Amino acid sequence: MHKKFVAITLFAFISLCIWILWSTNIDMNNTLLLRKSNYDFMNKNLINPANTICDEKPFLAIIVTSYVGHVELRSAHRRAMPAGLLKSMNAIRIFLLAKIPPNEKYITQEAIQSEQEIYGDILQGSFLENYRNLTYKHLMGLNWASNVCRPTYILKVDDDIVFNINSTHKFIKSLSVKENLLVGYMLNNTKPRRNKENKWYVTQEEYVWNDYPPYLSGWYYIATSDVAARLCEEALYIPPFWIDDIYITGILSKAIGAKLTQVPQDYWLEYYELLECCLTDMINKFIRCDFVVGPNGGRNNLIVEFNQALNNCDQWRNCTARPKERRLKDVCVVNRERDIFSDGQGEVHLLKL
């Protein structure tokens, strides 16, 4: 009788373990299917770049997140960095768009299709344009670049960011190709904004921790194809977070063990006003602006003006280096403290020295 009881108990225990394992596998499979459906959602595109864009494996793929209605900004990028210039660097560029939202009155899908037929550089997702869908757009671009184009390096930028392609290309060529390479403007010790009036307001449910992991600004960063592919794969397992640069270069990069690297000193200008001062000095005083990246402050054509001024310096060889005693941030002063998350506008005054 005792042996029978032990046998029944053992059978029941084994059955319970099998049931728990089976249930766990079902839950895990359901979770993976849900994640996979989200991942597939980012792959079901309305428009894909021209098939020939990556015929020759590029050294660099530039992916530019762009609102679907920002036709002028995309035009400025194309004029600042024409296809011929990119080809000479073995580089390609695509613009990341989403589906036109119902309230958009100034652009049509036919116009986007026509833009694609002319330039062949549009990747348009089937999800709606929305600030909280930027994570999908960002991942869509990384996924396309790393799995379809497979360049050595990927440069991710926003369409309202000014950058110099020659300096960027030179800097990337100075890098030794490494696995898990992520290089950009690093932000440390940032915290979720819990003020409902803030543009970056995050609820406790959206992000439960009190600190964000170190991450790179989504304005401009460089990655190798292998790390981009691994970030996209990791997104299958970690629920999405709507602030895309924190999610992708912070949360996901931490999960895959990628090391974040800071760009060199004097590479980056945080504020539009500093970039404006740097450009003005280059045009009027022939002082070369060696900074590479900065925001356009709402001036769509600034990326063209900036690259043209640098090209003139190189062509005419009439620009000098900025004197060490007249550092840009000393002669172009931002009086009000700001950070990358702030909503306010800085006050800037040129000092006459």
N, C-alpha and C positions, 0 to 999 in steps of 0.2 A: 504493500500500500504506500509506504514511504517513497519507494523508487518510482512508483507511478505518479505520485504528487510532484516529485522533483522533475520528472520527464515533462509533465504538463506545464509546470512553471517555466522550465527551460524553453519549451516550444513557444509559450506565450511571450517570453522575453525576446526570443529571436524574431518572432513575428512582429513585435512592437518595433524593434530596431529596423527591420526591413521596411515597415510602414513609414517610420520617421524619415529614413533615408529616401524613400520613394517620394514622400511629400516634399521634402527639402529639394530634391531634384526637380520636381514639377515647379515649385516656387522659383527656383533659380532659372529654369528654362523659360518660365513666363516672364521673369524680369529681363532676361537676355533678349527674348523676343521683343519686349517693349522697347528696350534700348536699341535693338537692331532696327525696329520700325522708325525710331527717331533718326537713326543714322541713315537709313534708306531715304527718309524724307529729304535729307540734305543732298542726296544724290539724284533725285528725280528733278532734273533741271528743265526749265522752259527753253533756255538757249545755252548751247555749249560753244566754246571758242572754235575757230576754224581747225579742221583736222590737221592741217599742215603746219600749225603754229609751232609744234614741237618735233618736226621731222628730224632735225639735228638736235641731239641732246644738248640743251642749253647749259651754260655755266651758271646762269642766274635767271630765276623766274621772279618777276615783281608782281605781287598780287595786291590790288588796290581796292579797299572797301569803299564803295561809292553808293550814295542814295540814287535810286533810279532816275530821279528828276534832275540830278546834277550834270546836265549835259555840258555846261560851260566849263565846269571843273575838269571833266574828262578831256575836253578839247584842249584845255591848258596843259595838262599832262602830256598829251600827244605832241603839242607844239614845243614844249620844253625839252622833251626827249623823243624825237622822231624815230620811226621804225628803223631807218637806216643807221642812226647812231646806236640804237640798241643792238642791231645785228652785228655791228662792228665790235661790240663787246661780248658777243655770243649770249645775249640776254633777250628775254621776251617779257611782255607785260600783258596782264589781263585785268579787267575791272569786274568786281564782284557786286552783282545787283540782286534784288529780290523782286517779288511780284508787286505790281503797282497797287497801292492801297486804294480803297473805294473813294476816299476823300481827295485824291490827287486829281487836279483838273488841268494840269499844264503839260502832261506827257501821256502818250498813248503807247500801247504795246506795239503798234505798227511802227511808231517812230524808233523804238528800241530795236525792233527787228531790222529796220533800215540801217541804223547805226552799226549793227552787227554785220550786215552785208557789206558795208563800206570798209570796216576796219578789222572784223574778224576777231575782236579781242574782248568779247562780252561773255561772262559766265553768269547766268541768271537763274536763281533758285526758284522753286515753286511755292515757297513760304512768303508771307506778306512782308513788305517793308515795314519794320517796326523797330524802335530802339531796343526792345527786349528780344528781338530776333537776331541781334548782331552776333551772338555766339554761333548760331546756325550758319550765318554768312561766313564768318571767320573760319569755321571748321570746313565748310564747303570749299573754300579757297585752298586751305592747306591740303585737304584730301585730293583735290584735283591736281595740284602742283606735284605732290609727292607720289601719286599713283599713276597719273597720266603722263605728265611732262618729265618728271624725275630729274630735275636739274641737280647740280652739285649744291647750290645754295638757293634759299627762298628769302626774298625781302618782302615783308608785309608792311604796307603803309596805308594810311587813310587818305582820302582824296583831298582833304583840306590841309594837308601837310606839305610844306616846301622842303625839298631836299635836292642836293646836288648829286647828279648821277655819276660824274667823273670821280668825285671824292669818294662816293660810296663804292664804286667799282674798285678803285685803288685800295680802299680799306679792306674789302672782302678778299681781294687777291693776296693781301698780306697775311690773311688767316691761314693756318694749316688746317686742312679738313679734319674735323674731329666728330666722333659720334656724340650725340646729345648736345650739339652746339646751339646755344641760344644767346645772342648778343644784342643788347639794347640799353635803353635807359631804365635802370633798375630802381624800383620803389620798395623800400623796407619800412617795417613798423607802421603800416597804414591800418586804419581801423574802419569798420563799417560805419556809414553815416546813419544814425538813428533818428535824425531830425526829418520829419515828414516834408518840410519845405525844401529840403535839399534835393537837387537833381539826382544825386547818387543814393537816395534813401533806400535802405535795405532793411526788411523786417527780420525779426528774430527767427521766423520760420524759414525765410529764404537762406539765411546764413546764421547758424547758431553760435559760432565762435566770436570772440571779441577782437581778434586780429586777423588780418589777411596774411597769407604767406608772402614772402618776397616774390615779386613778379616784374615783368617788363611792360613798359608803356606800349599799348597797341598802336600808337602813332607811327612807330617805325621800329622794327626789329628784324634780325637776321637769324635764320635757322638753316640747318642742313636738312636734306630731304628725309633722311632716316628718322630724325627726331620729330619732324612734322607728321610722318606716317604713324609713329608710335603715339603721339598725342591724340591723333584721330582714333586710333584703336582703343586707347584708354577711355575715350569719351563714351564707349559702349557700356562701361561699368560704373561711371561716376555721374550722378544726376547733373544736368546742365545748370549753370548759374548765369544769370542774364548779363553781368558785367564781363564781357568776353575776354579782356586781357587778363583779369584776375583769374578767371576760370581756366583759360588755356595755358598761359605762361606762368601761372601761379599754382593753382590746384592740380591741374593735370601734369605739369612739369615736375612737381614735387612727387607725384605718384609714380612717375617713371624714372625718377632719380636723375633728371637732367640738371646740369649745373648752369646757373644763370651767370652771364659775364657782362660787366659794365662796359659801355663804350668809352673811348678815351676822353680825358679831360678836354674841354673846349671843343667838343664834337656837337653839342646839343644846345639849342636856345629854347628855354621853356616858354617864353612869352613872345607874342607877335611884335610888341614894341621894340624889343631888342633886335629882332630880325630886321625891322624897318630901319633902325639906326645903323645896323651893319651894312645894309644895302645902300643907304644914303651916303655913308662915308666912302663906300666903294665907287659910287658914281661921281660924287662931287670932289672927293679928296684923293681918289685912287689908292685907298687903303684896302687891301684885299681882305675879304671876309672869308675866313677859313673855317667857320662853323659850317656844319653839314646839314643840320635838320632844325626846323622850327615851324610853328603854326602860321597859317596865312592870314589870320585875323579877319576873315571874311572877304579878302581881296582875291578873287578867283585867278587873276592873271599874275599874281606875285611869283608863282613858281617859274613862269616864263621870264619875268624880269630878272629874277635872281640868277637863274642859269645863264641868261644872256650876258649879264654884267660880269659873271665869272669867266665866260668864254671870251669877252672883250679883254679882260685882264690877261688871259693866256695868249690871245692873239696879238695884242699890241705890246705886251710885256711892259706896261707902264704902271703897274700897281706895286706898291711896297707893302711889307709886312706891318702889322699894327704895332706901334711902339709899346714896349712892355710897361712903360709908365702911364699909358693911356688905355688901360684895359676897357673893353667895351662896357662891361657892367659898372665901371666907375664913371664913365662919361655919359651913359644912357641909363638913368636911374629909375627904377620902379619903386615908387614911394610906398605903395601899399603891399604888404606881404600877401602872397597868394601861393596856392599849390595846385597841383594838377587836377584836383577835384573841385576847386572853388568856382563860384558863379560870378564873382565880381570882376570888374575891369580895373586894371592897374592905371596909375597915373604916372606918366613918363615925361621927363623934361630933358632936352639936350643941354649939356653944360658947355658954355663958351670958355674954352681954355686958351 
